[in-house]
């Protein structure tokens, strides 16, 4: 069953995976770009992971309160 909360959760997880891949590719290449942006990419990943967890917990709480 696909509904709006599941789509939002899926998109948030995809965004985290994309940012993680971006960071891994940046680290693998090395160089000046890695030195200047690796910390920023890590911060993006942490923020979007926190958002994904908040979305997950919110959906879980809503579903538990509705289906009791």
For each residue, the residues with C-beta under 8 A, 3 or more apart:
1: 6
2: 6 7
3: 6 7
4: 7 8
5: 8 9 59 62 63
6: 1 2 3 9 10 59
7: 2 3 4 10 11
8: 4 5 11 12 55 59
9: 5 6 12 13 52 55 56 59
10: 6 7 13 14
11: 7 8 14 15
12: 8 9 15 16 48 51 52 55
13: 9 10 16 17 52
14: 10 11 17 18
15: 11 12 18 19 48 52
16: 12 13 19 20 45 48 49 52
17: 13 14 20 21
18: 14 15 21 22
19: 15 16 22 23 41 44 45 48
20: 16 17 23 24 45
21: 17 18 24 25
22: 18 19 25 26 41
23: 19 20 26 27 38 41 42 45
24: 20 21 27 28
25: 21 22 28 29
26: 22 23 29 33 34 37 38 41
27: 23 24 30 34 38
28: 24 25
29: 25 26 33 34
30: 27 34
31: 34 35
32: 35 36
33: 26 29 36 37
34: 26 27 29 30 31 37 38
35: 31 32 38
36: 32 33
37: 26 33 34 40 41
38: 23 26 27 34 35 41 42
39: 42 43
40: 37 43 44
41: 19 22 23 26 37 38 44 45
42: 23 38 39 45 46
43: 39 40 46 47
44: 19 40 41 47 48
45: 16 19 20 23 41 42 48 49
46: 42 43 49 50
47: 43 44 50 51
48: 12 15 16 19 44 45 51 52
49: 16 45 46 52 53
50: 46 47 53 54
51: 12 47 48 54 55
52: 9 12 13 15 16 48 49 55 56
53: 49 50 56 57
54: 50 51 57 58
55: 8 9 12 51 52 58 59
56: 9 52 53 59 60
57: 53 54 60 61
58: 54 55 61 62
59: 5 6 8 9 55 56 62 63
60: 56 57 63 64
61: 57 58 64 65
62: 5 58 59 65 66
63: 5 59 60 66 67
64: 60 61 67 68
65: 61 62 68
66: 62 63
67: 63 64
68: 64 65
